[in-house]
Amino acid sequence: MSQDASILIIGAGQAGAMAAAELRKLGHGGRIVIAGGERHAPYERPPLSKSVLANGGQDGQIGVHPAGFYAGQDIELRLGTTVTALDPAHNVARCADGEAIHYAACLLATGGNARVLPPLPPGTPHVHYLRTLDDATRLRDAMQRAGEVVVIGGGFLGLETASTAAGLGLRVTLIESADRLLGRALPPELGTWLAQRVRAQGVELRLDCGIAAFVPQADGVQLRLADGTALHAPLVVVAIGLTPEVALGAAAGLALHPVNGGIQVDEHGRTSTAGIYAAGDCCSQYQPQFGGHVRLESWQSANEQARIAAAAMLGVQAEPAALPWFWTDQFGCNVQMLGAADPAIRYAWRGVSDSDAPSPRFMLLGTREGRLCHAIAINAGGDLRQLRALFGQTVEGLLPRLCDDALPLRLLVRDIQAQAASPTPL
Ligand SMILES: Cc1cc2nc3c(=O)[nH]c(=O)nc-3n(C[C@H](O)[C@H](O)[C@H](O)COP(=O)(O)OP(=O)(O)OC[C@H]3O[C@@H](n4cnc5c(N)ncnc54)[C@H](O)[C@@H]3O)c2cc1C
């Protein structure tokens, strides 16, 4: 593609904003248009369930880039502009207001929508979903008026929302249909630890809890539980996952992943149609380290996929994707994860902590066939950074030392690397 070709980015979120910046960084001099359905300039979503809910986001700015960045980089930001159709045969996108935008290459960065619980569609009085800044503002207003909230869904978003609500002094009930928390992301022993901590922080956690019916009432919603009891909820937050926003791509004939539903892209972000790329929560990317396509919903993955897709659009070789990294803040714990969870991984603990300690600090080191492939740090992000150097290496015999939290990890990792470089016995 020539240096002055026109590039259209659909979706003014994390991936869209990062891809535009990367295109300029790589020297693209042509027109860049970002069309975004929301009326806000691209913003970071992680603060929505944390500082924005807690204090309106007064801790800091949540823009992906500073105000003035887009104009300064000559990036056309079209806010409140929903693209309704994509015609790959003629390289043109049509917007809801009738405008046609022509492009040489197009990036779909359309993210996703909160998964809807059919009996409680968006707009149901006293019921909230949380995906956008407007959602967060509405929920914050409602939380300030309510003394109590019921959160449905014990995933990361539900847990963060419950944690923030508890911090604001609301009485919180968290309902999860599975018998443990974060079953796919955390090993069972850590899920159990987290459940204890959630309860120790005053949240009523109901695991293995089915909901048979929802009865709207003037002052809230009555939840009829599968065990025959009922619960009155003056305020309900539904946090049961995300549905990737793929309607445009599907209508344009792009291949979707048969299982996770994301727009299927190769490791460079290329869809099944030449000239169209996808990045972020909407896409299912081939990742060699997973040996298949995965749809990741994380800030870092959106950034990485945007960086790689931007390079591919310009025909530039990009650095390979970094190891998946994810964080969440909840119940006094900054949890960071490096690598990807998988049931075959065996975990060893470095340090232990009571679930009701004020600021617990420990790590879980995950190995598969003796190699370090996953690590979870609770209030120990600095240690996690040290461990990065050992990822992919055989550490089986070193685990007793790595798990001894009396030994500083920084020095240990340095010794292990020195040992690998000149193999005399440690
Ligand atoms: C409340 C919350 C908390 C989170 N916390 C964390 C966290 O702690 N750690 C972490 O790693 N990740 C977290 N995430 C996830 C992370 O924010 C997302 O993975 C990331 O925002 C995905 O970026 P994206 O660009 O793919 O999608 P988005 O940021 O959702 O952007 C997509 C944009 O595309 C627009 N769009 C869609 N269709 C069209 C169309 N047809 N035309 C025009 N525009 C369109 C949408 O309106 C939206 O603005 C959190 C997410 C939420 C919602």
The ligand as an ORCA input file, in Angstrom:
! r2SCAN-3c Opt
* xyz 0 1
  C     -15.596     -2.029     32.727
  C     -14.412     -2.681     32.078
  C     -13.275     -2.944     32.830
  C     -12.174     -3.556     32.228
  N     -11.070     -3.811     32.997
  C      -9.992     -4.380     32.428
  C      -8.836     -4.641     33.201
  O      -8.783     -4.361     34.402
  N      -7.770     -5.210     32.584
  C      -7.790     -5.520     31.247
  O      -6.790     -6.035     30.722
  N      -8.874     -5.292     30.495
  C      -9.989     -4.733     31.052
  N     -11.095     -4.484     30.285
  C     -11.096     -4.912     28.890
  C     -10.513     -3.873     27.936
  O     -10.940     -2.593     28.264
  C     -10.963     -4.234     26.524
  O     -10.412     -5.502     26.226
  C     -10.552     -3.210     25.483
  O     -11.214     -1.989     25.711
  C     -10.894     -3.694     24.083
  O     -10.627     -2.688     23.161
  P     -11.348     -2.672     21.727
  O     -10.766     -1.523     20.994
  O     -11.300     -4.006     21.124
  O     -12.881     -2.401     22.035
  P     -13.575     -1.122     22.654
  O     -12.628     -0.400     23.565
  O     -14.846     -1.626     23.202
  O     -13.871     -0.169     21.409
  C     -14.753     -0.528     20.388
  C     -15.452      0.724     19.896
  O     -16.019      0.448     18.621
  C     -17.243      1.133     18.499
  N     -18.026      0.527     17.421
  C     -18.555     -0.718     17.376
  N     -19.205     -0.919     16.211
  C     -19.075      0.224     15.499
  C     -19.541      0.636     14.213
  N     -20.236     -0.189     13.427
  N     -19.252      1.889     13.803
  C     -18.529      2.739     14.580
  N     -18.066      2.391     15.804
  C     -18.336      1.158     16.258
  C     -17.845      0.977     19.890
  O     -18.851      1.926     20.114
  C     -16.609      1.160     20.783
  O     -16.465      2.514     21.142
  C     -12.209     -3.890     30.864
  C     -13.365     -3.637     30.110
  C     -14.450     -3.036     30.706
  C     -15.692     -2.763     29.899
*
